[in-house]
Amino acid sequence: MSQNIKLKKGFDINLAGKAEKKIGELPPAETYAIKPTDFVGMSRPKLLVKEGDNVKAGTPIMIDKLVENVMYASPVSGEIAEVVRGAKRKILEIRILADKEVSFESFDKHDDVKGLTKEAAIEQMTKGGVWPNIIQRPFGVVADPNDSPKNIFVSALDTHPLAPDMNYILEGQKKYFEAGISVLAKLTEGQVHVNIEANDSSDLFKGSEAQVNTVSGPHPAGNVGVQIHHIAPINKGEVSWTVHPYGVAQIGKLFLEGKYDASKVIALAGSEVKAPQYYKTYTGAAINKLIDGTIKDGYVRYISGNVLTGNQVNSTGYLGFYHNQLTVIPEGDYYELFGWILPTTNRLSFHRAFGLLSFLGGKKKEFVLDTNNRGQHRAFVQTGAFEKVTPMDILPTYLLKAILAEDFDDMEGLGIYEVIEEDLALCEFIDVSKNDVQAILREGLDLVKNS
């Protein structure tokens, strides 16, 4: 039975620069990259190509030696231009010099995906490059095809700052989305849950084989981890899978059209963008064409993804595998004497004592925020604020302290199996102690996973 989840805890970060719903003209990127660092938990990547090889969209580029049947595929056709390595020859990027016209590897087409067996579906997904769209909870790593998930969850709403509109970036792809849901339904003996915004009037995510639930409330209401917590929580020893709506459509296209299609619509957003809007590109695109002539003058930070959980990239960097937006905000490279205590109407703060006047503009006021932390790391202050922005029955402050103490029993008892970095990103944003909350949580997740 469908559920209606209404959340009160959380905090919306209303930033200036939301993308207008129109597609801008963009010269195609010349190079694309696959980055092993995009895939959390990939500890032993193995290259299947070498510099100078020609590949097609869907050609396997690398595998994880720990799960060798899952292929990580090229998003475009072209030549392997460079393999960038770091310390101890760690693979950082595989760069592809793209052809002008994309050619595709051929996979089996299925007019009736409902007639597929589970084994056939898994085989095509792992060979066809779409399997990395499936993320395992707990731990937030690429799912193991040998596991049997309790349920599969798809969050069709994104409440992160300046997040793209899901209905817009997947416009016209309803048949692919429904085919993807049909395939995913074969992978679990439980339920496929598609969670949409309560006031979503579109039929894009409705009418499928999935159970459609509605969610309302401030961020992080759109986080799939929060939704899992309120619909079917994960206990120790259990596994659930999550898939982004774009990944669902990509899975459906693989089966209906027999190709790995990494084309996507992304949002170029942020206060430092001249005309925030959407653009068509491919996964892993170089951002230099995106930012050429579209960014205001000044020292800015480019973020692949959103400001809470995205990754900083430079002007010659690449979009992340899981990202559907590029955010551009001012760099906070300055010192402000008594900046945190001076009264102002232009600074957003969860703690009204630090930004009392900023609330005078109401909830719809848009803010231009930079990257300045306005303070350094200090003693871990226990204020109870973390619990106010975490709409889950866990205690983030105590969980983080248990991680720092490497107390495995407390970590498990305090709900570490239910969260990954994005679920506690707001805690990092509002933390007066300036702790790197997401890094601490990942350390705890790795400790538990590898124990």
Helices and strands as residue ranges (DSSP letters): E 4-6, E 20-23, E 31-34, G 36-38, E 45-47, E 54-55, E 60-64, E 67-73, E 78-85, G 87-89, E 91-98, G 113-115, H 118-127, G 131-133, E 134-137, E 141-142, E 152-155, H 166-169, H 174-185, E 192-197, E 211-216, H 224-231, E 240-243, H 245-257, E 263-269, E 277-282, H 288-291, E 300-304, E 311-313, E 325-330, H 352-355, G 356-361, H 385-388, H 396-404, H 408-413, G 416-418, G 421-424, H 425-430, H 437-450
